[in-house]
Amino acid sequence: MIDDRVVVDKAREGIAFTEFQRLAALLELTIPEQAGLLSVTERTMARRIAEHSTLNTLESERLVLLQKLAEHGVDVFEEQGKFNRWLRRPLRVLDDRSPLAYLDMTTGFVVVDQLLGRLEYGVYS
């Protein structure tokens, strides 16, 4: 598990956009989903892809949070594909929205991570 201090340090340094692309491919994220996670337009995403730029501090923070969440999700579901499907599944506990829909805000990462914790310990959600 990635330490929270590492999240801060890595985000402040800025992370290469290619690192985000690697994780996006692992999570099977579409361009619109990627744009939503970084809170940018699809056009900006296309430019970032072409330029191989570095993420700014806020975008880098989201990437590290997503890395932590993905790691936790695979620990819980024991398979990347199962976690990827769960991310997109509407859940009653989230008012019939998917966990992925919550990841457009930092607080949403906390909500989704808490759900994973409940699943991990067998608490019905």
Rosetta silent file (secondary structure, phi, psi, omega in degrees, C-alpha in Angstrom):
SEQUENCE: MIDDRVVVDKAREGIAFTEFQRLAALLELTIPEQAGLLSVTERTMARRIAEHSTLNTLESERLVLLQKLAEHGVDVFEEQGKFNRWLRRPLRVLDDRSPLAYLDMTTGFVVVDQLLGRLEYGVYS
SCORE:     score description
SCORE:     0.000 S_00000001
   1 L     0.000  137.826 -178.194    0.000    0.000    0.000 S_00000001
   2 L   -78.394  127.268  179.243    1.307    3.447   -0.918 S_00000001
   3 L   -68.350  143.062 -178.575    1.989    5.678    2.118 S_00000001
   4 H   -60.417  -31.228  177.455    0.085    8.996    2.194 S_00000001
   5 H   -66.682  -32.718  176.887    3.348   10.936    2.480 S_00000001
   6 H   -66.672  -38.186  177.812    4.450    9.357   -0.780 S_00000001
   7 H   -56.460  -49.282 -178.436    1.201   10.591   -2.367 S_00000001
   8 H   -62.689  -49.044 -177.693    2.046   14.154   -1.371 S_00000001
   9 H   -63.132  -45.262 -179.714    5.679   13.968   -2.463 S_00000001
  10 H   -65.205  -40.244 -179.477    4.942   12.329   -5.822 S_00000001
  11 H   -65.283  -40.470  179.704    2.111   14.753   -6.571 S_00000001
  12 H   -64.768  -34.967  179.900    4.289   17.770   -5.822 S_00000001
  13 H   -71.440  -30.644 -173.761    6.999   16.509   -8.158 S_00000001
  14 L    88.546  138.445 -175.711    4.565   15.923  -11.010 S_00000001
  15 L  -118.112  142.438  179.703    4.160   12.586  -12.731 S_00000001
  16 E   -61.507  139.245  179.633    4.673   11.803  -16.403 S_00000001
  17 H   -58.869  -29.949  179.708    1.446   11.496  -18.366 S_00000001
  18 H   -62.150  -29.773  176.697    2.650    8.119  -19.645 S_00000001
  19 H   -66.598  -39.399  176.110    2.295    6.773  -16.088 S_00000001
  20 H   -64.125  -42.825  179.913   -1.354    7.801  -16.136 S_00000001
  21 H   -61.786  -38.864  178.999   -1.786    6.111  -19.521 S_00000001
  22 H   -61.104  -47.034 -179.743   -0.283    2.885  -18.170 S_00000001
  23 H   -68.416  -38.430  178.200   -2.748    2.816  -15.275 S_00000001
  24 H   -60.927  -39.783  178.191   -5.648    3.826  -17.529 S_00000001
  25 H   -66.258  -41.774  178.894   -4.877    0.872  -19.801 S_00000001
  26 H   -61.239  -38.833 -179.411   -4.727   -1.491  -16.815 S_00000001
  27 L   -87.928   -0.193  179.596   -8.138   -0.233  -15.637 S_00000001
  28 L    57.726   43.634 -178.507   -9.478   -0.274  -19.210 S_00000001
  29 L   -83.595  135.799  174.854  -10.493    3.395  -18.987 S_00000001
  30 L   -76.995  167.034  177.220  -11.923    5.137  -22.022 S_00000001
  31 H   -59.212  -45.549  177.360  -10.746    8.613  -23.035 S_00000001
  32 H   -60.635  -37.993  177.646  -13.929   10.208  -21.567 S_00000001
  33 H   -65.972  -41.689  178.164  -13.377    8.302  -18.297 S_00000001
  34 H   -61.513  -45.197  179.756   -9.740    9.420  -18.208 S_00000001
  35 H   -60.590  -41.903  178.375  -10.755   13.025  -18.819 S_00000001
  36 H   -62.587  -40.581  179.189  -13.303   12.808  -15.999 S_00000001
  37 H   -63.834  -36.153 -179.171  -10.722   11.450  -13.584 S_00000001
  38 H   -93.033   -3.097 -177.587   -8.346   14.316  -14.326 S_00000001
  39 L    57.397   47.264  176.144  -11.147   16.906  -14.576 S_00000001
  40 L  -129.645  167.040  177.442  -10.091   17.980  -18.051 S_00000001
  41 L   -78.318  162.848  176.652  -11.846   18.012  -21.407 S_00000001
  42 H   -63.760  -32.989  177.918  -11.438   15.221  -23.924 S_00000001
  43 H   -64.171  -42.417  176.802   -9.648   17.691  -26.181 S_00000001
  44 H   -62.860  -39.260  177.510   -7.122   18.385  -23.425 S_00000001
  45 H   -60.332  -44.709  179.582   -6.681   14.630  -23.006 S_00000001
  46 H   -60.155  -40.587  178.858   -5.935   14.270  -26.712 S_00000001
  47 H   -65.843  -42.839  178.867   -3.337   17.034  -26.479 S_00000001
  48 H   -60.608  -41.645  179.525   -1.738   15.421  -23.425 S_00000001
  49 H   -61.497  -44.142 -178.948   -1.526   12.106  -25.244 S_00000001
  50 H   -67.484  -37.114 -174.270    0.156   13.759  -28.231 S_00000001
  51 H   -89.706  -14.361 -175.779    2.588   15.821  -26.124 S_00000001
  52 L    52.162   48.802 -174.422    3.509   13.191  -23.509 S_00000001
  53 L   -78.874  179.859  175.375    3.363   15.970  -20.915 S_00000001
  54 E  -101.660  139.577  178.468    3.746   15.927  -17.140 S_00000001
  55 L   -71.017  145.369  175.201    0.665   16.022  -14.936 S_00000001
  56 L   -74.643  179.566 -174.481    0.218   19.085  -12.740 S_00000001
  57 H   -58.807  -47.640 -178.764    0.070   18.737   -8.947 S_00000001
  58 H   -66.283  -41.188  177.887   -3.681   18.124   -8.715 S_00000001
  59 H   -66.349  -39.324  178.018   -3.674   15.659  -11.606 S_00000001
  60 H   -63.863  -39.845  177.866   -0.656   13.875  -10.136 S_00000001
  61 H   -60.947  -45.200  179.237   -2.460   13.586   -6.811 S_00000001
  62 H   -62.025  -38.818  178.347   -5.447   11.997   -8.534 S_00000001
  63 H   -62.164  -46.298 -178.637   -3.166    9.561  -10.321 S_00000001
  64 H   -66.195  -38.602  175.728   -1.533    8.442   -7.080 S_00000001
  65 H   -62.439  -39.729  178.464   -4.949    8.136   -5.411 S_00000001
  66 H   -66.303  -38.650  176.535   -6.107    6.051   -8.359 S_00000001
  67 H   -61.288  -44.849  178.440   -3.003    3.853   -8.050 S_00000001
  68 H   -61.871  -44.181 -178.951   -3.761    3.278   -4.365 S_00000001
  69 H   -64.516  -43.173  179.580   -7.396    2.532   -5.113 S_00000001
  70 H   -62.942  -40.075  178.244   -6.507    0.131   -7.932 S_00000001
  71 H   -63.285  -45.645  179.222   -4.071   -1.701   -5.679 S_00000001
  72 H   -63.797  -42.650 -179.353   -6.712   -2.024   -2.953 S_00000001
  73 H   -60.915  -42.387  179.025   -9.323   -3.131   -5.488 S_00000001
  74 H   -69.008  -34.572  175.104   -7.157   -5.928   -6.849 S_00000001
  75 H   -61.098  -42.391 -177.738   -6.397   -7.034   -3.279 S_00000001
  76 H   -72.429  -48.108 -174.213  -10.144   -7.244   -2.568 S_00000001
  77 H   -89.590  -12.854  177.305  -11.290   -8.810   -5.848 S_00000001
  78 L    62.554   13.007  178.929   -8.112  -10.849   -6.426 S_00000001
  79 L  -161.298  131.911 -177.520   -8.348  -10.182  -10.154 S_00000001
  80 H   -59.038  -45.728 -177.765   -7.908   -7.018  -12.212 S_00000001
  81 H   -60.102  -41.610  178.363  -10.844   -7.764  -14.519 S_00000001
  82 H   -63.652  -42.349  178.463  -13.276   -8.248  -11.633 S_00000001
  83 H   -64.683  -43.327  179.412  -12.207   -4.962  -10.074 S_00000001
  84 H   -58.533  -42.556  178.805  -12.503   -3.160  -13.424 S_00000001
  85 H   -66.550  -40.886  179.284  -16.059   -4.454  -13.836 S_00000001
  86 H   -61.256  -38.856  179.547  -16.965   -3.478  -10.265 S_00000001
  87 H   -56.829  -29.704 -175.220  -15.747    0.077  -10.895 S_00000001
  88 H   -99.553   -6.370 -175.825  -18.402    0.454  -13.602 S_00000001
  89 L   -81.874  124.215  175.153  -21.266   -1.360  -11.879 S_00000001
  90 L   -61.613  134.419 -178.547  -24.020    0.882  -10.497 S_00000001
  91 E  -119.160  137.007  179.236  -24.354    0.267   -6.761 S_00000001
  92 H   -57.687  -40.747 -178.183  -27.419    0.872   -4.621 S_00000001
  93 H   -64.016  -19.480  177.685  -25.233    2.241   -1.818 S_00000001
  94 H  -107.078   29.391 -179.631  -24.029    4.927   -4.264 S_00000001
  95 L    56.583   43.199  178.736  -27.561    5.849   -5.361 S_00000001
  96 L    60.649   27.953  170.911  -27.249    3.564   -8.387 S_00000001
  97 E  -106.800  158.239 -179.802  -24.087    5.278   -9.615 S_00000001
  98 L   -82.870  155.575  174.002  -20.873    3.442  -10.306 S_00000001
  99 H   -55.681  -37.703  179.773  -17.781    3.778   -8.110 S_00000001
 100 H   -58.972  -35.273  179.829  -16.009    5.244  -11.165 S_00000001
 101 H   -65.173  -19.995  179.419  -18.560    8.069  -11.250 S_00000001
 102 H   -86.031  -10.119 -172.823  -17.383    9.104   -7.773 S_00000001
 103 L   -86.694   15.579  175.206  -13.755    9.479   -8.794 S_00000001
 104 L   -87.193   -3.834  177.866  -14.159   12.961  -10.247 S_00000001
 105 L  -133.924  148.711 -179.945  -13.572   14.380   -6.746 S_00000001
 106 H   -59.025  -40.393  178.964  -10.911   13.611   -4.152 S_00000001
 107 H   -61.516  -32.034  177.639  -13.584   12.834   -1.567 S_00000001
 108 H   -61.650  -34.363  176.492  -14.993   10.257   -3.967 S_00000001
 109 H   -61.573  -38.409  178.699  -11.759    8.292   -3.737 S_00000001
 110 H   -65.548  -45.405 -179.755  -12.302    8.064    0.032 S_00000001
 111 H   -59.308  -47.911 -177.830  -15.907    6.903   -0.442 S_00000001
 112 H   -67.640  -40.020  178.460  -14.910    4.201   -2.939 S_00000001
 113 H   -63.873  -38.612  176.967  -11.951    3.071   -0.843 S_00000001
 114 H   -63.853  -38.987  176.060  -14.253    2.738    2.185 S_00000001
 115 H   -61.114  -43.507  177.485  -16.611    0.584    0.104 S_00000001
 116 H   -60.382  -40.287  177.733  -13.692   -1.649   -0.833 S_00000001
 117 H   -61.944  -39.878  177.974  -12.819   -1.903    2.861 S_00000001
 118 H   -64.056  -42.939  177.800  -16.372   -2.978    3.656 S_00000001
 119 H   -63.933  -40.873 -178.151  -16.214   -5.654    0.964 S_00000001
 120 H   -59.395  -36.867 -177.253  -12.806   -6.767    2.179 S_00000001
 121 L  -100.784   11.902  173.824  -14.165   -7.386    5.674 S_00000001
 122 L    75.171   21.925  178.047  -17.470   -8.895    4.540 S_00000001
 123 L   -88.001  122.093 -177.856  -19.699   -5.976    5.481 S_00000001
 124 L   -64.351  131.866  178.581  -22.714   -5.940    3.178 S_00000001
 125 L  -121.592    0.000    0.000  -22.958   -2.724    1.145 S_00000001
